[in-house]
Amino acid sequence: MDNHTNTVIIGGGIAGCATAYFLGKKGIPSIIVENEGIASGASGYSAGGLNPLVGHGIPGPLGPLAMYSYEKHLSIWPELEQETGINFDGRIIDLLRIGLFDSDIEQLSGTLNTFNDIDHPNFKAELLEPQDVISQYPLISSNVKSAVLATGNAACDSYKLTLAFANAAEKLGALFKSDEVIGLNTKAEKVIGVKTRNGTIHCDSVVIAMGPWSLNASKWIGMHIPVTPLKGQIIRLKYPLIQQYPDVEVPSLPEASIHPKLDGLIWCGATKMEELDEPFSSKAPTDRARDTIMDKIVQIIPSLINSELILQTVCFRPVTEDWLPILGSVPHLENCYLATGGGEKGVMLSSAIGEAIADLIGTGVTSVPIGNASVDRIPVSTGNTA
Ligand SMILES: Cc1cc2nc3c(=O)[nH]c(=O)nc-3n(C[C@H](O)[C@H](O)[C@H](O)COP(=O)(O)OP(=O)(O)OC[C@H]3O[C@@H](n4cnc5c(N)ncnc54)[C@H](O)[C@@H]3O)c2cc1C
């Protein structure tokens, strides 16, 4: 492999692969260095939901970026599927939000307003009476007090979407290297090379897209990268009787959304438990997470007690304190870019992240509404960089 490229991207998750894709569209060559395998982190195990209307910072500072990225996904997905032949199950979905307890009712009216008030053709919601819910979805708990059926969120198989970005990038000239990055070579406030276990790749720019491992790059760039891992677990069940149901959730039963997927399984979760007894690197699923999810979902659909557990997965979200990603070039290393901190929305945000970073590398400016997600908000400290 040539040991020089325009851009080295560290990390083959969805942020890194989307960046390689958008760079490729501009004719800018890149090498993705990934030490565990493409989409081996959260990008390969997420719930694959694209919900731009709700979440930390929405409405608020993340709102415009979330909506931009949602729309960007929908506009590029057909081409991406056609170019790669990878079907990543991209689609618009329905969400059934159910009120089982009095405390849910106010939340449901909020959902109704959120989906109906936005001036966007994809989104709308309707209120369902309990008898409507039971007649349309007979396996839902008979304790249902009210429900909202909301349409407009998107969903995908994030593992396959990441592979599609990678594959399309490769067709546009990107290269992949299985290796671990261990440092950067810098000269006169510029990165000139990326040090891996097996050598150095010389480059004109570098993108740190290391997801929850981004903190490890702090010492390379002399700046604390405030990204921490938040563990999440999902159980995948076999239960064909609700395969045609929309996504189902109850406001007062968080971490237990029910997602019927096109792979024929029902994905349930995801937990956001801080398992302090578990090291960050542990990908071992826990009984506690499984039982927590099961206890909640059988309150929503009691017959799920008869489902078969097929798989339980673990992954780590790259989270920042303000729940905004960190995007842009490092102030004192201008050809070094951060593309991290997608948090619990990193799949949805990946198109915006990839396009913004590619724009900045290509021309120094971007029209992607990065706003408060800019790296400029992070204090540069040369002290504690770990
Ligand atoms: C349970 C769960 C459910 C989720 N559901 C959703 C959802 O529904 N919708 C949504 O939008 N988001 C969701 N997310 C969040 C989303 O999955 C993440 O934000 C996103 O995948 C992060 O992508 P990334 O590329 O930044 O990081 P990652 O996917 O973690 O990729 C980082 C990569 O960098 C590599 N790497 C790290 N250090 C090095 C090094 N030194 N050298 C080489 N390679 C290195 C790692 O091996 C890894 O492959 C969920 C997350 C979890 C955990």
The ligand as an ORCA input file, in Angstrom:
! r2SCAN-3c Opt
* xyz 0 1
  C     -27.313      0.208     22.078
  C     -27.143      1.389     21.157
  C     -28.210      1.785     20.364
  C     -28.075      2.902     19.521
  N     -29.126      3.262     18.728
  C     -28.986      4.334     17.904
  C     -30.070      4.722     17.073
  O     -31.142      4.126     17.083
  N     -29.879      5.788     16.242
  C     -28.698      6.481     16.198
  O     -28.599      7.438     15.437
  N     -27.659      6.112     16.973
  C     -27.783      5.063     17.819
  N     -26.752      4.712     18.638
  C     -25.534      5.520     18.626
  C     -24.642      5.165     17.443
  O     -24.562      3.784     17.295
  C     -23.245      5.754     17.651
  O     -23.318      7.132     18.000
  C     -22.428      5.661     16.363
  O     -22.456      4.350     15.866
  C     -21.006      6.087     16.627
  O     -20.288      5.917     15.432
  P     -18.743      6.224     15.380
  O     -18.276      5.921     14.014
  O     -18.498      7.584     15.932
  O     -18.099      5.215     16.471
  P     -17.890      3.630     16.409
  O     -18.952      2.936     15.676
  O     -17.618      3.199     17.802
  O     -16.558      3.474     15.547
  C     -15.304      3.884     16.049
  C     -14.268      2.950     15.455
  O     -12.955      3.439     15.752
  C     -12.109      2.317     15.899
  N     -10.901      2.742     16.622
  C     -10.851      3.266     17.867
  N      -9.574      3.529     18.196
  C      -8.805      3.177     17.128
  C      -7.390      3.222     16.871
  N      -6.503      3.680     17.782
  N      -6.938      2.764     15.673
  C      -7.809      2.299     14.741
  N      -9.158      2.233     14.941
  C      -9.642      2.671     16.123
  C     -12.968      1.328     16.672
  O     -12.484      0.000     16.524
  C     -14.344      1.550     16.047
  O     -14.621      0.624     15.005
  C     -26.849      3.600     19.472
  C     -25.774      3.155     20.256
  C     -25.918      2.088     21.098
  C     -24.739      1.641     21.923
*
